[in-house]
C-alpha cells in the first residue's frame, strides 16, 4: 500500500511552483520548493501563518523547517467537503444553503479584519487591471486558501490545512468568496442540482461580474507554464523516490497539456465567433442590406 500521496500544480509559473507529499504512515505533510525561484513562495507559508492567526483561523502544527522544505502535521478526518457531500446525499437544500453561508464566514475570518477596500500597489501585483472596488467590503489580511477539501475538523474545530495563499493587504470579500466557491462546484458538481451555482453566487456575492474579472487576473499572474518549465518539472520529479509520485506527475502534466490545448482552441473559436458576429452586424447595418430588405417586402419575399 502506498502511504505517500503527492500533488502539485503543473501550470504554475516557476516562482509559484511547490510540491506537496502527504505521508499517512508518518502523519506528515511536506511542502517543498521545486525550483530555486520557488524558495520565496515557500517561505511565504510561514508569513501566511501569522496572517491566519490574525484572522482567527486554525492551522496545522509546524514540525520542522529547512531552507527548501516545510513539514507539518497531517490533519486527517472529516472535511468541510464531506459535509457538502452529506447534504447533497440527503438532498437537503436548507442545510446546503446554511453550509455555504458557514463556509463564507469561515473563509472571511474574524470581523476585526473587515475594512473598506482601497487601491494599493500590493493588490495590483496579483490583480493588475482589476475593476474599481473602492469603498466595498474587504478583508485585511485576506485568506485565499479556503477550499472545502482543505478545511478539516480537528476536535470539532476547523483547521485550514493549506496556507499557501494569504494577503497582507485588502482584498474584496466578493473575490475571496468566489475563489473557494468556484472550486467547490468543480470538486462537487452534484451540488449544482441542489443549489445551483448561479443561486449560490446570488446569495453570497454582491458583484459577480467584477469578482469574476478580478479572480481571472489572479490566475493570470500565477499560471503561465511553458514547455521548458514542464520539462524542468519532469526532470525534478524524475528524482523523486516514489514510482507512484512519478506516475502521478506524468498523468498530471499530460492532463494539463490537454486542458491548455482545449483552452487555446476555445479562445480561437470564440475569436472567430466574435469576428462573424461583427461581420453580421456590419452587413445588417449596411445600406445595401437595408435597401434589399425594402425590396423583399415589396416583392413579398420577406
N, C-alpha and C positions, 0 to 999 in steps of 0.2 A: 504493500500500500504506500502511495506517495504522500508523505506528510507535508511536502513543501508545495505551496501554490504561488505562482509568480504572475505578476501583471504589470503592465506599463502602457503608456500611450505612444504609439509609434508615429503619430502625425505631429508631434511637438517640435518646436524649434530646439536646437541643441541646448540653449541656455535654460530650457524648462524641462529637459528630459531626465526623468527619475525612474528607478527600477525598484519594485517592491516585492518582497518574498515573505509570505506568511508560513510559519512553521508550527503546525498544530501540536507536534510532539514536544517541542521546546517551549511552546506558549509565547512565541515572539513574532514581531513584525519588523523586518529590516527594510529601511529605505536608504537607497544609495544613489549617488550621482553617476550618471552614465558617462558623460563627457567632462573634461576639465571645466568647460563653460557652465556646467550644471551645478558646480560647487556652491555658488552664491544662492541659487534657488533652494538647494538642500538646506543651507544654513538658515534660510528664511523660516523653515519649520519651527526653529527654536524661538525666533521673534514672534511668530504667529501664536505660539503657546501663551505668551504674555497677553496678546490681544484677546485670545479666547477667555483668559481669566477675567479680563475687564468686562467681557460680555456675559460672564457668569456661566460659562459652558464647561461641562466636564470633559476631560481628556485622558487618554491612556497614560500610564506611568512610563517615564523615560528610564530605560535600563542602562544604556551605555551610549556614548557619543565619541566618534572618531572624526577625523578630518573629512572623510568621504562616505560615512555611513552612520545612520542613527538606528538604534534598536529600541523598540517599545514593547510593552506587554501586549499580547494578542488578546483583545477583548472579544469573547465569544458569547453567544446567547441570542435571545430574541432581539430582532432589529425593528426599526420603525417600518421597514418594508414588509416584514412579516405581519405587522398589524394591518397594513393596507391589504395584503393578500387575504387576511381573515375576513375583513368587512366585504371584500369582493366575493369571497366564497359564500358568505351569508346573505349577499345581495341587500346589504343594509345601507341605503343611501344616506340616512340621517347620521349614522356612525361615520361614514366616509367623509361627509362634509365637516363633521366635528374634527376628524383626524387631520384633514387638510388645514383647518384653522389652527390646530395644535402645532402642526409642522411649521407653519408660518411663524408662530410665536417662538418656537424653539430656535429656528434659523436666525431670527432677528435678535434674539438675546435680550439682555437687560434693557428696560426702558430708559435707564440712566444714560444709555449711549445714543438715544434718539436725538436728532438735530434737524435743522433745515439745510438742504443741500446748497452748497456754494462752489462755484468752479475753482479748481486748483490744478497745479501742474502735475501732481502725482496721479490724480484721476485721469488726466489726459494721456498719461503714459500707457495705460491699459485700455482706455476708452476714447481714443483720439477721434474727434469729429462727432462726438455724441450730441444728441439734441439738448436743448436748454432745459435743465431740471431745477433751475434756481427757485429756492423757496419751497421745494417739495420735501416731503418727509424722507429722511435719510438716516443711516446709522454710521457712527464713527466711534470705535472701529467697526468694520463690517465683516461678517462671516460669509465666505463664498465657498464653503465646503459642507453644505447641509444636505447631502444626498441621503435619501431614506435608508438605503442599504448600509450606509456608513455611520448611522446613529444606532448604537446598540445599548440595550439596557443592562446595567450592572447594579445589582441590588436595587432594582426598580428605578434607578436614576439613569437618564440618558447620557451616554458618553459619545462624543464626537471623535470617531477613530481616524478621521482624515483631517489633518491640519494643514494641508498644502496651500490653501488659498484663504487669506485674510488680509484685509487692507486697513492701514492706519490713516485713513482719510475718509471723508463722507462718500457713501455710495447710496443711491436712491433705493428705498425699500422695494419698489416695484421690480428693480433689476435683480436684487438679491432673491426675491421670491420666484421670479421667472426662471432663474438658473436651476434651482432644485426641482421646480415644477416640471420643467421641460424634460429633465432626465427621468423623473418619476413616471411619466406617461410613455417613455421609451422602454423603461425596465418592466412596467406593468401595463401593457396596452389594454388588458381586460378592464381596467378601472374606467376607461372611457365609456363603457356600456352602462356603468352605474352613475358616474358623474362625468359628463363629457369634459374634455379639456377646455373647450370654449366656456363652459359653465364655470369651471374652476377658476379660469383666468378672470372672468367677470366678477367672481366673488372675492378674489384675493388681490387683484391688480387693478389700479385705477387708470393707468395709461399703458395698455398693452402694446400699442403701435410703437411708441418711443422706447418701451422696455425691450422689445424685440430688436430694434435698431441698435440700441446700446449694447445688449448682450452679444450681438453678432460682432461688434468691434473688439470685444474681449477675446473671442476665439480667433479673430484675425491676427491679434497680437501674439498669442501663444502658439498657434499652429501654423506650420508652413514648411514641413519637412520636404526636402528634395531628394532625388535619387541617391546623391552622395551620402546624405545623412542616414538614409535607410541602410545603405551598405555598411556604413560605420557602425550602425546599431547591430547589424547581423554579426559583425566582427567581434563586438563587445560580448554579445550573447553566446558566441561560439565557445568562449572560455568558461561559461557557467558550468557548474558541476552536476547539474541535473538534466537528464535526457528529456524529461517532461517539460522543463523550462525551455529547452531548445525547440522542442516541437511546438509549444505554445507560441514562442516568438515567431517562428516561421509562419504559422497559421494566421497570427495577428497581422503580420506585415502584408501577407498576401491579401487578406481581407481588406485592409486599409487601402491597398493599391486599387482594388476593385471599386471600393467606395469612392475614392478620389477620381477614378476614371468616369464613374457614373455621374458624379457631380459636374465634371467637365462637360460631359455630353448634355446634361440637363441645362447647364448655363448656355451652351451653344444653341440648343433648341429654343430656349427662352429668348435669346437674342434674335434668332430667325423669326420667331413668332412676333416679337416687337416690331421688327422691320416690316413684316407682312401687314400688321395692324396699321402701321404708319402709312404704308403704301395704299391700303384700303381707304384710309381717311382722306388721303390726297386725291384719290380717284373720285370718291363720293362728293368731295367738295369742289371738284373741278367744274369749270364752265361747260366743258364738253359733256360730262355725265349729266349735269343738271338739264342741259338742252335736250339731250337724248331722252331723259325721263319725261319731259313735257310731250315729246313726240309720241312716246309709248302710250301715254294716257290718251292722247288724241286718237291714236290708232287702235285703242282698246287692247293693248298688249301688256298692260301693267300687271 
